[in-house]
């Protein structure tokens, strides 16, 4: 389930995001975090 | 970092943002941290559209340093795609907008390389070396560019 932080809508499904990135030709920002979600 | 409007806007416009939490997504965190050798949080990777790492940010940065680092990753992705004119434009934008950050010197170096790759004209490298005589003299990027004198 995507979550919003400020105006960023985060995906938590990397594989789906990679599929989307390939289709859109956009890159991915992958954030490994320990911050509260 | 992400609550800053400039950061949020840039990321939303340029990238697919994915967040993996060390405790709340243990299996996914283990899988992806092994794949990308991420051993600390925060680690932020800028990946190209095929999932290849193009830039790495380890540890917290203030917004004014974080944003140009993300922009560096996007510019490096353009460079890797051999879209050199676009890469040069992106690198020069970092130099212009974030001139006092560590990212600026690296961007100045790669802007010169991008221009050279696009044109084949070695004067782009000499001009970059000359530019480093006026700014960022104490950086490793100035040392790297010094060979182009």
N, CA and C atoms of all chains as a GROMACS GRO file, in nm:
protein
  558
    1UNK      N    1   0.085  -0.120   0.000
    1UNK     CA    2   0.000   0.000   0.000
    1UNK      C    3   0.088   0.125   0.000
    2UNK      N    4   0.077   0.213  -0.098
    2UNK     CA    5   0.158   0.335  -0.098
    2UNK      C    6   0.126   0.423   0.022
    3UNK      N    7   0.227   0.496   0.069
    3UNK     CA    8   0.207   0.591   0.178
    3UNK      C    9   0.258   0.727   0.134
    4UNK      N   10   0.204   0.833   0.194
    4UNK     CA   11   0.244   0.969   0.158
    4UNK      C   12   0.331   1.030   0.267
    5UNK      N   13   0.437   1.097   0.228
    5UNK     CA   14   0.520   1.174   0.320
    5UNK      C   15   0.540   1.309   0.253
    6UNK      N   16   0.489   1.417   0.315
    6UNK     CA   17   0.480   1.545   0.247
    6UNK      C   18   0.404   1.519   0.118
    7UNK      N   19   0.459   1.556   0.003
    7UNK     CA   20   0.387   1.529  -0.121
    7UNK      C   21   0.446   1.410  -0.196
    8UNK      N   22   0.536   1.336  -0.132
    8UNK     CA   23   0.591   1.217  -0.196
    8UNK      C   24   0.499   1.099  -0.167
    9UNK      N   25   0.461   1.028  -0.271
    9UNK     CA   26   0.385   0.906  -0.252
    9UNK      C   27   0.481   0.790  -0.268
   10UNK      N   28   0.512   0.728  -0.156
   10UNK     CA   29   0.611   0.621  -0.156
   10UNK      C   30   0.547   0.489  -0.195
   11UNK      N   31   0.617   0.415  -0.278
   11UNK     CA   32   0.582   0.275  -0.299
   11UNK      C   33   0.664   0.193  -0.201
   12UNK      N   34   0.607   0.082  -0.155
   12UNK     CA   35   0.683  -0.012  -0.072
   12UNK      C   36   0.699  -0.146  -0.144
   13UNK      N   37   0.670  -0.144  -0.272
   13UNK     CA   38   0.679  -0.264  -0.355
   13UNK      C   39   0.784  -0.237  -0.463
   14UNK      N   40   0.907  -0.278  -0.436
   14UNK     CA   41   1.017  -0.246  -0.527
   14UNK      C   42   0.996  -0.305  -0.666
   15UNK      N   43   0.951  -0.430  -0.671
   15UNK     CA   44   0.938  -0.495  -0.802
   15UNK      C   45   0.836  -0.424  -0.891
   16UNK      N   46   0.726  -0.381  -0.831
   16UNK     CA   47   0.626  -0.307  -0.908
   16UNK      C   48   0.682  -0.172  -0.953
   17UNK      N   49   0.758  -0.108  -0.864
   17UNK     CA   50   0.817   0.022  -0.899
   17UNK      C   51   0.917   0.006  -1.013
   18UNK      N   52   0.992  -0.104  -1.013
   18UNK     CA   53   1.089  -0.128  -1.121
   18UNK      C   54   1.017  -0.150  -1.254
   19UNK      N   55   0.907  -0.222  -1.250
   19UNK     CA   56   0.827  -0.240  -1.371
   19UNK      C   57   0.778  -0.105  -1.422
   20UNK      N   58   0.732  -0.022  -1.329
   20UNK     CA   59   0.685   0.112  -1.366
   20UNK      C   60   0.799   0.196  -1.421
   21UNK      N   61   0.917   0.186  -1.359
   21UNK     CA   62   1.033   0.263  -1.403
   21UNK      C   63   1.073   0.225  -1.545
   22UNK      N   64   1.069   0.095  -1.573
   22UNK     CA   65   1.104   0.049  -1.708
   22UNK      C   66   1.007   0.104  -1.811
   23UNK      N   67   0.880   0.107  -1.774
   23UNK     CA   68   0.777   0.155  -1.867
   23UNK      C   69   0.788   0.305  -1.889
   24UNK      N   70   0.819   0.377  -1.783
   24UNK     CA   71   0.820   0.524  -1.790
   24UNK      C   72   0.958   0.580  -1.826
   25UNK      N   73   1.061   0.491  -1.825
   25UNK     CA   74   1.200   0.533  -1.848
   25UNK      C   75   1.249   0.629  -1.741
   26UNK      N   76   1.187   0.625  -1.624
   26UNK     CA   77   1.233   0.706  -1.512
   26UNK      C   78   1.318   0.621  -1.420
   27UNK      N   79   1.403   0.686  -1.344
   27UNK     CA   80   1.481   0.616  -1.245
   27UNK      C   81   1.402   0.592  -1.118
   28UNK      N   82   1.469   0.528  -1.023
   28UNK     CA   83   1.409   0.496  -0.893
   28UNK      C   84   1.493   0.561  -0.784
   29UNK      N   85   1.428   0.619  -0.686
   29UNK     CA   86   1.495   0.657  -0.561
   29UNK      C   87   1.457   0.549  -0.460
   30UNK      N   88   1.557   0.472  -0.416
   30UNK     CA   89   1.534   0.363  -0.320
   30UNK      C   90   1.591   0.406  -0.185
   31UNK      N   91   1.501   0.422  -0.088
   31UNK     CA   92   1.538   0.473   0.043
   31UNK      C   93   1.532   0.360   0.146
   32UNK      N   94   1.647   0.318   0.195
   32UNK     CA   95   1.654   0.223   0.306
   32UNK      C   96   1.646   0.305   0.434
   33UNK      N   97   1.543   0.283   0.514
   33UNK     CA   98   1.520   0.373   0.626
   33UNK      C   99   1.489   0.299   0.755
   34UNK      N  100   1.519   0.364   0.866
   34UNK     CA  101   1.475   0.319   0.997
   34UNK      C  102   1.384   0.422   1.062
   35UNK      N  103   1.351   0.526   0.985
   35UNK     CA  104   1.268   0.634   1.039
   35UNK      C  105   1.124   0.586   1.056
   36UNK      N  106   1.050   0.645   1.150
   36UNK     CA  107   0.909   0.608   1.167
   36UNK      C  108   0.832   0.628   1.037
   37UNK      N  109   0.743   0.532   1.005
   37UNK     CA  110   0.667   0.543   0.881
   37UNK      C  111   0.526   0.594   0.911
   38UNK      N  112   1.434   1.548   0.546
   38UNK     CA  113   1.476   1.579   0.410
   38UNK      C  114   1.356   1.580   0.315
   39UNK      N  115   1.272   1.478   0.328
   39UNK     CA  116   1.164   1.462   0.231
   39UNK      C  117   1.047   1.557   0.254
   40UNK      N  118   1.042   1.620   0.371
   40UNK     CA  119   0.931   1.712   0.398
   40UNK      C  120   0.952   1.847   0.329
   41UNK      N  121   1.072   1.871   0.281
   41UNK     CA  122   1.100   1.995   0.209
   41UNK      C  123   1.029   1.992   0.072
   42UNK      N  124   0.961   2.099   0.040
   42UNK     CA  125   0.881   2.101  -0.082
   42UNK      C  126   0.965   2.085  -0.208
   43UNK      N  127   1.087   2.144  -0.206
   43UNK     CA  128   1.172   2.133  -0.325
   43UNK      C  129   1.215   1.989  -0.347
   44UNK      N  130   1.249   1.922  -0.237
   44UNK     CA  131   1.291   1.782  -0.245
   44UNK      C  132   1.175   1.696  -0.293
   45UNK      N  133   1.059   1.714  -0.231
   45UNK     CA  134   0.942   1.633  -0.266
   45UNK      C  135   0.904   1.653  -0.413
   46UNK      N  136   0.909   1.777  -0.458
   46UNK     CA  137   0.872   1.805  -0.596
   46UNK      C  138   0.971   1.743  -0.694
   47UNK      N  139   1.100   1.759  -0.666
   47UNK     CA  140   1.201   1.705  -0.758
   47UNK      C  141   1.187   1.553  -0.768
   48UNK      N  142   1.177   1.488  -0.652
   48UNK     CA  143   1.168   1.341  -0.653
   48UNK      C  144   1.041   1.296  -0.723
   49UNK      N  145   0.930   1.360  -0.693
   49UNK     CA  146   0.803   1.319  -0.753
   49UNK      C  147   0.803   1.337  -0.904
   50UNK      N  148   0.871   1.441  -0.951
   50UNK     CA  149   0.874   1.468  -1.094
   50UNK      C  150   0.973   1.380  -1.170
   51UNK      N  151   1.082   1.342  -1.103
   51UNK     CA  152   1.194   1.280  -1.175
   51UNK      C  153   1.209   1.130  -1.152
   52UNK      N  154   1.154   1.078  -1.042
   52UNK     CA  155   1.188   0.942  -1.000
   52UNK      C  156   1.067   0.866  -0.948
   53UNK      N  157   1.080   0.734  -0.946
   53UNK     CA  158   0.982   0.649  -0.876
   53UNK      C  159   1.034   0.629  -0.734
   54UNK      N  160   0.968   0.685  -0.633
   54UNK     CA  161   1.019   0.673  -0.497
   54UNK      C  162   0.975   0.544  -0.428
   55UNK      N  163   1.072   0.472  -0.375
   55UNK     CA  164   1.045   0.345  -0.306
   55UNK      C  165   1.112   0.351  -0.169
   56UNK      N  166   1.039   0.314  -0.068
   56UNK     CA  167   1.093   0.317   0.068
   56UNK      C  168   1.085   0.178   0.128
   57UNK      N  169   1.196   0.132   0.187
   57UNK     CA  170   1.201   0.002   0.251
   57UNK      C  171   1.246   0.022   0.394
   58UNK      N  172   1.163  -0.027   0.489
   58UNK     CA  173   1.191  -0.003   0.630
   58UNK      C  174   1.261  -0.122   0.693
   59UNK      N  175   1.365  -0.094   0.771
   59UNK     CA  176   1.450  -0.198   0.827
   59UNK      C  177   1.375  -0.293   0.920
   60UNK      N  178   1.276  -0.242   0.992
   60UNK     CA  179   1.204  -0.328   1.087
   60UNK      C  180   1.065  -0.368   1.036
   61UNK      N  181   0.999  -0.277   0.969
   61UNK     CA  182   0.859  -0.304   0.931
   61UNK      C  183   0.847  -0.385   0.803
   62UNK      N  184   0.956  -0.396   0.728
   62UNK     CA  185   0.956  -0.479   0.606
   62UNK      C  186   1.082  -0.566   0.608
   63UNK      N  187   1.094  -0.648   0.711
   63UNK     CA  188   1.220  -0.719   0.733
   63UNK      C  189   1.265  -0.803   0.615
   64UNK      N  190   1.172  -0.879   0.556
   64UNK     CA  191   1.211  -0.967   0.446
   64UNK      C  192   1.253  -0.886   0.323
   65UNK      N  193   1.175  -0.782   0.292
   65UNK     CA  194   1.207  -0.699   0.175
   65UNK      C  195   1.337  -0.622   0.199
   66UNK      N  196   1.353  -0.576   0.322
   66UNK     CA  197   1.477  -0.504   0.355
   66UNK      C  198   1.598  -0.596   0.336
   67UNK      N  199   1.586  -0.720   0.385
   67UNK     CA  200   1.698  -0.814   0.372
   67UNK      C  201   1.727  -0.842   0.225
   68UNK      N  202   1.624  -0.865   0.149
   68UNK     CA  203   1.642  -0.897   0.006
   68UNK      C  204   1.709  -0.781  -0.069
   69UNK      N  205   1.658  -0.661  -0.050
   69UNK     CA  206   1.711  -0.548  -0.127
   69UNK      C  207   1.843  -0.497  -0.072
   70UNK      N  208   1.862  -0.506   0.060
   70UNK     CA  209   1.990  -0.460   0.115
   70UNK      C  210   2.103  -0.553   0.072
   71UNK      N  211   2.073  -0.682   0.054
   71UNK     CA  212   2.175  -0.774   0.002
   71UNK      C  213   2.200  -0.747  -0.146
   72UNK      N  214   2.094  -0.722  -0.219
   72UNK     CA  215   2.108  -0.698  -0.364
   72UNK      C  216   2.192  -0.574  -0.391
   73UNK      N  217   2.171  -0.470  -0.309
   73UNK     CA  218   2.240  -0.342  -0.334
   73UNK      C  219   2.349  -0.313  -0.231
   74UNK      N  220   2.379  -0.410  -0.145
   74UNK     CA  221   2.485  -0.394  -0.046
   74UNK      C  222   2.465  -0.267   0.037
   75UNK      N  223   2.346  -0.252   0.089
   75UNK     CA  224   2.314  -0.138   0.176
   75UNK      C  225   2.324  -0.186   0.321
   76UNK      N  226   2.417  -0.129   0.397
   76UNK     CA  227   2.444  -0.179   0.531
   76UNK      C  228   2.421  -0.074   0.638
   77UNK      N  229   2.356   0.034   0.602
   77UNK     CA  230   2.336   0.142   0.699
   77UNK      C  231   2.209   0.217   0.660
   78UNK      N  232   2.145   0.280   0.760
   78UNK     CA  233   2.033   0.368   0.728
   78UNK      C  234   2.064   0.508   0.778
   79UNK      N  235   2.022   0.613   0.707
   79UNK     CA  236   1.961   0.598   0.575
   79UNK      C  237   2.066   0.571   0.468
   80UNK      N  238   2.032   0.484   0.376
   80UNK     CA  239   2.105   0.472   0.250
   80UNK      C  240   2.004   0.501   0.140
   81UNK      N  241   2.037   0.594   0.055
   81UNK     CA  242   1.948   0.632  -0.055
   81UNK      C  243   2.021   0.604  -0.185
   82UNK      N  244   1.960   0.523  -0.268
   82UNK     CA  245   2.019   0.489  -0.397
   82UNK      C  246   1.937   0.551  -0.509
   83UNK      N  247   2.007   0.606  -0.606
   83UNK     CA  248   1.942   0.648  -0.729
   83UNK      C  249   1.972   0.540  -0.832
   84UNK      N  250   1.867   0.474  -0.877
   84UNK     CA  251   1.880   0.366  -0.974
   84UNK      C  252   1.829   0.413  -1.109
   85UNK      N  253   1.887   0.356  -1.216
   85UNK     CA  254   1.832   0.388  -1.347
   85UNK      C  255   1.706   0.304  -1.371
   86UNK      N  256   1.648   0.319  -1.487
   86UNK     CA  257   1.518   0.254  -1.512
   86UNK      C  258   1.530   0.103  -1.522
   87UNK      N  259   1.654   0.050  -1.526
   87UNK     CA  260   1.674  -0.095  -1.526
   87UNK      C  261   1.715  -0.146  -1.388
   88UNK      N  262   1.715  -0.057  -1.290
   88UNK     CA  263   1.748  -0.098  -1.154
   88UNK      C  264   1.897  -0.097  -1.124
   89UNK      N  265   1.978  -0.043  -1.213
   89UNK     CA  266   2.122  -0.035  -1.188
   89UNK      C  267   2.154   0.089  -1.105
   90UNK      N  268   2.239   0.070  -1.003
   90UNK     CA  269   2.275   0.183  -0.917
   90UNK      C  270   2.358   0.286  -0.992
   91UNK      N  271   2.320   0.412  -0.984
   91UNK     CA  272   2.395   0.521  -1.046
   91UNK      C  273   2.451   0.618  -0.945
   92UNK      N  274   2.394   0.622  -0.824
   92UNK     CA  275   2.446   0.713  -0.722
   92UNK      C  276   2.401   0.665  -0.585
   93UNK      N  277   2.486   0.689  -0.484
   93UNK     CA  278   2.460   0.640  -0.348
   93UNK      C  279   2.480   0.753  -0.249
   94UNK      N  280   2.385   0.767  -0.158
   94UNK     CA  281   2.394   0.864  -0.050
   94UNK      C  282   2.382   0.784   0.080
   95UNK      N  283   2.487   0.784   0.160
   95UNK     CA  284   2.483   0.711   0.287
   95UNK      C  285   2.490   0.812   0.401
   96UNK      N  286   2.392   0.804   0.491
   96UNK     CA  287   2.387   0.894   0.604
   96UNK      C  288   2.301   1.016   0.576
   97UNK      N  289   2.263   1.082   0.684
   97UNK     CA  290   2.177   1.200   0.674
   97UNK      C  291   2.252   1.317   0.610
   98UNK      N  292   2.179   1.396   0.532
   98UNK     CA  293   2.230   1.522   0.480
   98UNK      C  294   2.123   1.629   0.499
   99UNK      N  295   2.164   1.753   0.528
   99UNK     CA  296   2.067   1.863   0.527
   99UNK      C  297   2.009   1.879   0.387
  100UNK      N  298   1.892   1.940   0.381
  100UNK     CA  299   1.819   1.952   0.255
  100UNK      C  300   1.904   2.013   0.144
  101UNK      N  301   1.977   2.120   0.176
  101UNK     CA  302   2.052   2.190   0.072
  101UNK      C  303   2.168   2.107   0.016
  102UNK      N  304   2.207   2.004   0.088
  102UNK     CA  305   2.307   1.911   0.036
  102UNK      C  306   2.241   1.787  -0.024
  103UNK      N  307   2.130   1.747   0.033
  103UNK     CA  308   2.062   1.626  -0.015
  103UNK      C  309   2.006   1.642  -0.155
  104UNK      N  310   1.939   1.753  -0.179
  104UNK     CA  311   1.874   1.772  -0.309
  104UNK      C  312   1.973   1.766  -0.425
  105UNK      N  313   2.087   1.836  -0.418
  105UNK     CA  314   2.181   1.824  -0.532
  105UNK      C  315   2.242   1.685  -0.545
  106UNK      N  316   2.249   1.610  -0.435
  106UNK     CA  317   2.298   1.472  -0.446
  106UNK      C  318   2.198   1.386  -0.524
  107UNK      N  319   2.070   1.406  -0.497
  107UNK     CA  320   1.968   1.333  -0.575
  107UNK      C  321   1.976   1.374  -0.722
  108UNK      N  322   1.992   1.505  -0.743
  108UNK     CA  323   2.003   1.554  -0.881
  108UNK      C  324   2.126   1.496  -0.951
  109UNK      N  325   2.235   1.478  -0.877
  109UNK     CA  326   2.353   1.414  -0.935
  109UNK      C  327   2.320   1.273  -0.985
  110UNK      N  328   2.243   1.202  -0.907
  110UNK     CA  329   2.205   1.066  -0.947
  110UNK      C  330   2.124   1.066  -1.076
  111UNK      N  331   2.034   1.161  -1.090
  111UNK     CA  332   1.953   1.170  -1.213
  111UNK      C  333   2.041   1.208  -1.331
  112UNK      N  334   2.135   1.300  -1.309
  112UNK     CA  335   2.227   1.339  -1.417
  112UNK      C  336   2.316   1.222  -1.457
  113UNK      N  337   2.362   1.145  -1.360
  113UNK     CA  338   2.446   1.029  -1.391
  113UNK      C  339   2.370   0.925  -1.472
  114UNK      N  340   2.242   0.912  -1.443
  114UNK     CA  341   2.160   0.819  -1.521
  114UNK      C  342   2.151   0.865  -1.666
  115UNK      N  343   2.134   0.995  -1.688
  115UNK     CA  344   2.132   1.048  -1.825
  115UNK      C  345   2.266   1.024  -1.893
  116UNK      N  346   2.375   1.044  -1.822
  116UNK     CA  347   2.509   1.020  -1.877
  116UNK      C  348   2.523   0.873  -1.917
  117UNK      N  349   2.478   0.784  -1.832
  117UNK     CA  350   2.491   0.641  -1.859
  117UNK      C  351   2.410   0.602  -1.983
  118UNK      N  352   2.299   0.670  -2.006
  118UNK     CA  353   2.219   0.644  -2.126
  118UNK      C  354   2.281   0.708  -2.250
  119UNK      N  355   2.395   0.773  -2.232
  119UNK     CA  356   2.466   0.844  -2.339
  119UNK      C  357   2.385   0.961  -2.392
  120UNK      N  358   2.299   1.014  -2.308
  120UNK     CA  359   2.224   1.136  -2.342
  120UNK      C  360   2.306   1.253  -2.287
  121UNK      N  361   2.416   1.282  -2.356
  121UNK     CA  362   2.517   1.370  -2.300
  121UNK      C  363   2.473   1.516  -2.290
  122UNK      N  364   2.394   1.562  -2.387
  122UNK     CA  365   2.347   1.701  -2.379
  122UNK      C  366   2.255   1.719  -2.258
  123UNK      N  367   2.168   1.623  -2.237
  123UNK     CA  368   2.078   1.629  -2.120
  123UNK      C  369   2.158   1.617  -1.991
  124UNK      N  370   2.257   1.528  -1.991
  124UNK     CA  371   2.340   1.513  -1.872
  124UNK      C  372   2.413   1.643  -1.840
  125UNK      N  373   2.473   1.704  -1.945
  125UNK     CA  374   2.546   1.830  -1.922
  125UNK      C  375   2.453   1.937  -1.865
  126UNK      N  376   2.333   1.948  -1.921
  126UNK     CA  377   2.237   2.047  -1.871
  126UNK      C  378   2.206   2.022  -1.722
  127UNK      N  379   2.187   1.898  -1.688
  127UNK     CA  380   2.155   1.864  -1.549
  127UNK      C  381   2.273   1.893  -1.457
  128UNK      N  382   2.393   1.859  -1.500
  128UNK     CA  383   2.512   1.886  -1.418
  128UNK      C  384   2.530   2.036  -1.398
  129UNK      N  385   2.515   2.112  -1.505
  129UNK     CA  386   2.536   2.258  -1.493
  129UNK      C  387   2.429   2.322  -1.404
  130UNK      N  388   2.311   2.266  -1.406
  130UNK     CA  389   2.205   2.318  -1.319
  130UNK      C  390   2.243   2.298  -1.172
  131UNK      N  391   2.307   2.186  -1.142
  131UNK     CA  392   2.354   2.162  -1.005
  131UNK      C  393   2.460   2.266  -0.967
  132UNK      N  394   2.555   2.291  -1.056
  132UNK     CA  395   2.659   2.390  -1.030
  132UNK      C  396   2.597   2.528  -1.006
  133UNK      N  397   2.499   2.563  -1.088
  133UNK     CA  398   2.438   2.696  -1.078
  133UNK      C  399   2.352   2.712  -0.953
  134UNK      N  400   2.272   2.611  -0.924
  134UNK     CA  401   2.174   2.623  -0.815
  134UNK      C  402   2.230   2.587  -0.678
  135UNK      N  403   2.333   2.503  -0.676
  135UNK     CA  404   2.385   2.453  -0.548
  135UNK      C  405   2.536   2.471  -0.544
  136UNK      N  406   2.580   2.591  -0.578
  136UNK     CA  407   2.722   2.616  -0.600
  136UNK      C  408   2.808   2.598  -0.475
  137UNK      N  409   2.749   2.606  -0.357
  137UNK     CA  410   2.829   2.597  -0.235
  137UNK      C  411   2.829   2.456  -0.175
  138UNK      N  412   2.775   2.359  -0.246
  138UNK     CA  413   2.768   2.223  -0.191
  138UNK      C  414   2.879   2.135  -0.249
  139UNK      N  415   2.902   2.020  -0.184
  139UNK     CA  416   3.001   1.925  -0.234
  139UNK      C  417   2.964   1.873  -0.372
  140UNK      N  418   2.833   1.866  -0.399
  140UNK     CA  419   2.788   1.812  -0.528
  140UNK      C  420   2.832   1.900  -0.644
  141UNK      N  421   2.851   2.030  -0.620
  141UNK     CA  422   2.877   2.124  -0.728
  141UNK      C  423   3.010   2.092  -0.799
  142UNK      N  424   3.113   2.062  -0.723
  142UNK     CA  425   3.243   2.034  -0.784
  142UNK      C  426   3.237   1.907  -0.870
  143UNK      N  427   3.170   1.806  -0.817
  143UNK     CA  428   3.156   1.682  -0.895
  143UNK      C  429   3.074   1.709  -1.022
  144UNK      N  430   2.971   1.790  -1.008
  144UNK     CA  431   2.886   1.824  -1.124
  144UNK      C  432   2.964   1.903  -1.228
  145UNK      N  433   3.050   1.994  -1.182
  145UNK     CA  434   3.130   2.073  -1.276
  145UNK      C  435   3.222   1.982  -1.358
  146UNK      N  436   3.282   1.885  -1.290
  146UNK     CA  437   3.370   1.790  -1.358
  146UNK      C  438   3.292   1.713  -1.466
  147UNK      N  439   3.179   1.656  -1.426
  147UNK     CA  440   3.104   1.571  -1.519
  147UNK      C  441   3.034   1.651  -1.627
  148UNK      N  442   3.004   1.778  -1.600
  148UNK     CA  443   2.949   1.864  -1.706
  148UNK      C  444   3.050   1.876  -1.820
  149UNK      N  445   3.176   1.895  -1.783
  149UNK     CA  446   3.282   1.904  -1.883
  149UNK      C  447   3.297   1.775  -1.961
  150UNK      N  448   3.292   1.662  -1.889
  150UNK     CA  449   3.304   1.533  -1.956
  150UNK      C  450   3.186   1.512  -2.050
  151UNK      N  451   3.067   1.549  -2.004
  151UNK     CA  452   2.947   1.532  -2.087
  151UNK      C  453   2.957   1.614  -2.215
  152UNK      N  454   3.007   1.738  -2.202
  152UNK     CA  455   3.021   1.823  -2.320
  152UNK      C  456   3.122   1.764  -2.417
  153UNK      N  457   3.231   1.712  -2.363
  153UNK     CA  458   3.332   1.648  -2.448
  153UNK      C  459   3.274   1.524  -2.517
  154UNK      N  460   3.199   1.442  -2.442
  154UNK     CA  461   3.143   1.321  -2.501
  154UNK      C  462   3.043   1.354  -2.611
  155UNK      N  463   2.971   1.465  -2.594
  155UNK     CA  464   2.872   1.504  -2.694
  155UNK      C  465   2.936   1.560  -2.819
  156UNK      N  466   3.049   1.629  -2.802
  156UNK     CA  467   3.107   1.705  -2.913
  156UNK      C  468   3.236   1.644  -2.969
  157UNK      N  469   3.308   1.570  -2.885
  157UNK     CA  470   3.440   1.521  -2.924
  157UNK      C  471   3.545   1.629  -2.923
  158UNK      N  472   3.507   1.745  -2.873
  158UNK     CA  473   3.597   1.861  -2.871
  158UNK      C  474   3.668   1.869  -2.736
  159UNK      N  475   3.799   1.844  -2.738
  159UNK     CA  476   3.876   1.839  -2.614
  159UNK      C  477   3.886   1.974  -2.545
  160UNK      N  478   3.850   2.080  -2.615
  160UNK     CA  479   3.854   2.212  -2.550
  160UNK      C  480   3.754   2.219  -2.434
  161UNK      N  481   3.652   2.133  -2.438
  161UNK     CA  482   3.556   2.129  -2.327
  161UNK      C  483   3.625   2.085  -2.198
  162UNK      N  484   3.720   1.995  -2.212
  162UNK     CA  485   3.793   1.948  -2.093
  162UNK      C  486   3.889   2.056  -2.044
  163UNK      N  487   3.959   2.122  -2.136
  163UNK     CA  488   4.051   2.228  -2.096
  163UNK      C  489   3.974   2.341  -2.028
  164UNK      N  490   3.858   2.374  -2.081
  164UNK     CA  491   3.778   2.480  -2.020
  164UNK      C  492   3.733   2.441  -1.880
  165UNK      N  493   3.707   2.314  -1.861
  165UNK     CA  494   3.667   2.267  -1.728
  165UNK      C  495   3.784   2.278  -1.631
  166UNK      N  496   3.900   2.239  -1.676
  166UNK     CA  497   4.020   2.252  -1.592
  166UNK      C  498   4.043   2.398  -1.556
  167UNK      N  499   4.026   2.486  -1.652
  167UNK     CA  500   4.042   2.630  -1.625
  167UNK      C  501   3.940   2.678  -1.522
  168UNK      N  502   3.817   2.629  -1.534
  168UNK     CA  503   3.712   2.669  -1.438
  168UNK      C  504   3.748   2.627  -1.297
  169UNK      N  505   3.814   2.513  -1.285
  169UNK     CA  506   3.853   2.466  -1.152
  169UNK      C  507   3.965   2.550  -1.091
  170UNK      N  508   4.031   2.631  -1.172
  170UNK     CA  509   4.132   2.720  -1.114
  170UNK      C  510   4.067   2.834  -1.038
  171UNK      N  511   3.941   2.861  -1.070
  171UNK     CA  512   3.869   2.972  -1.008
  171UNK      C  513   3.778   2.929  -0.894
  172UNK      N  514   3.744   2.800  -0.887
  172UNK     CA  515   3.654   2.754  -0.782
  172UNK      C  516   3.678   2.607  -0.752
  173UNK      N  517   3.646   2.569  -0.633
  173UNK     CA  518   3.656   2.430  -0.588
  173UNK      C  519   3.800   2.376  -0.600
  174UNK      N  520   3.899   2.466  -0.579
  174UNK     CA  521   4.039   2.425  -0.599
  174UNK      C  522   4.082   2.313  -0.505
  175UNK      N  523   4.020   2.305  -0.388
  175UNK     CA  524   4.065   2.208  -0.287
  175UNK      C  525   3.992   2.074  -0.295
  176UNK      N  526   3.920   2.051  -0.401
  176UNK     CA  527   3.844   1.926  -0.411
  176UNK      C  528   3.919   1.824  -0.496
  177UNK      N  529   3.880   1.699  -0.477
  177UNK     CA  530   3.941   1.592  -0.557
  177UNK      C  531   3.906   1.608  -0.705
  178UNK      N  532   3.793   1.676  -0.733
  178UNK     CA  533   3.750   1.694  -0.871
  178UNK      C  534   3.842   1.793  -0.944
  179UNK      N  535   3.891   1.892  -0.871
  179UNK     CA  536   3.989   1.983  -0.931
  179UNK      C  537   4.118   1.908  -0.963
  180UNK      N  538   4.158   1.818  -0.874
  180UNK     CA  539   4.278   1.738  -0.902
  180UNK      C  540   4.259   1.652  -1.026
  181UNK      N  541   4.141   1.591  -1.036
  181UNK     CA  542   4.115   1.506  -1.152
  181UNK      C  543   4.115   1.587  -1.282
  182UNK      N  544   4.061   1.708  -1.276
  182UNK     CA  545   4.053   1.792  -1.396
  182UNK      C  546   4.189   1.853  -1.432
  183UNK      N  547   4.283   1.853  -1.337
  183UNK     CA  548   4.411   1.921  -1.361
  183UNK      C  549   4.488   1.857  -1.476
  184UNK      N  550   4.460   1.731  -1.506
  184UNK     CA  551   4.531   1.663  -1.615
  184UNK      C  552   4.491   1.719  -1.752
  185UNK      N  553   4.383   1.793  -1.754
  185UNK     CA  554   4.334   1.848  -1.882
  185UNK      C  555   4.394   1.984  -1.914
  186UNK      N  556   4.486   2.030  -1.833
  186UNK     CA  557   4.546   2.163  -1.858
  186UNK      C  558   4.616   2.166  -1.993
   0.00000   0.00000   0.00000
